């Protein structure tokens, strides 16, 4: 990862490792910094670490003006700290990001433990991943 320069330390740039928060910032008009907007590091004992860098300029979304840092805070804070109300456009971005996480976890779970669908004539059986062999035989023989 490149070393932080004085401008970064002075608050001219904002960074996040959260891809959902980065996507939300881009959606409301945040500008990626011109040099090295995305950096990645690799270590043998850890997964790749990706960082998204933004300019900390003022952004208006839903009639509210804030710099990128407070917007980033809203996209990564718990809902109890979200101070704009659930009808604000930023709330929809935050919720969409969280829903994506839940759906990705569901897909990964379904891929690792798939259901089987068996059709015999006009009957269809859905066999769960935890079904025992005796139960599978009983369902298929009925």
N, C-alpha and C positions, 0 to 999 in steps of 0.2 A: 504494500500500500504506500502511495506517495506520502511524504512527510507533510504535515500541516504547515502552511505558511502563515505569515502574520495576518493576512486578510481573513483566512479561515478562522483563526483564533479570535479575531475582532468581531465575528458574527456576520461577516459578509456572505458566508455560505452556510447552508444547512444540509445535513446529510441524514440518511436513513438506510437501514439494512432491510426494512420491511417493504417488499415489492408492492403490496396493496396500498400502503401509504404513499409510495412514490407514484403509483398510477393515479391515485386520487389527487395528489398535488398537480400532476400534469393536466388532469381533467379540469381543474379550476383555473389553470393558466400559469402555474409556476414555471419558471424557466430553469432548465438544466444549466449548470455553469458551463461556459464555453470550452474550457480546457479540462480534459478527463472527467466528463460528466458521470461516468460509471467506472468504478475501479473494482478489481477483484484480487484476492490473495488466496494462495493455496499453501497448506501445510500438510505434512505427511499424516499427522495425527488428528486433523480436523477437516470437516468439509470446506468447500470453497466459501469464502466470505465475500459477498458482493455489496458494494456501497453505492448509493445513488446520491449525487451531489447537486444541490439547487442553489440558485442565487436567492438571497434573503430579501427580495424586493417585495413591494406591497402588491397584494392580490385582492380583487373584489369578487365575492361570490355571494349571491343571494342578498345583495344590498349591504353586506358587511365587508369592511376593508381591514385587513390584517397583513402582517408580513408572513413569509413562508413558515417561519419557526412556530408561531402560534397555530397556524393551520395544521402543520405536521403534528403538533401536540393533540389537536382535536381528533385527527385520524387514528391516533395510537392510544388515546386515553380510554379508560372504562366509560361506559354509557352514563354512569352517575356523574361524571365530570364534564360531560358534553353540554355546553351552556347555550347552544343556539336553538334548541327545540327540535322535535322530531319531524317537523314539516320543512325544515331548512334543507336546501339541496345537498349540503355537506353531509347531512344525516343519511341521505340515500346512498351517497358514495361510501360512507363508513359501513353501512349495513350490507351493501353489495359485496364489499371486500370480505366481511365476516362470513357472509353466506357462501362465498367462494371457498373459503377455508373449510367450512363444514361439508360442502359438497365434495371437495377433493378428498377429505378423510373418508367419506362414504364410498367413493369410487375405489380408493385403495383397499378398503375393507372388503368390498364386493369382489375385487379382483383376487384377493388372497383367499377368500372363502366363498366361492361362487355357488349359487343355487343351480340345480338341474331341473329342467322341465322335460317331462316324459309324457308322450301322447300315445294312448292305446285306443284306437277307434275314435269314439266321440268324447272320450274322457281324457282329461289333462291332469297330471299330478306335478306339483312343485315340491321338489325334495330339497330340504334345507341342508346346509353344510354340516350340521351337528346330528343329523339323523343316523340312528344305528342301523346296521344291516338287517336285523329282524324287522324293524319298522318299515324299511324300504321294501323288503320282500312282501310284507303284509299289504302295503299300499298298492304295489304293482300287481299283486295276485287278486285283488278285490274286483 
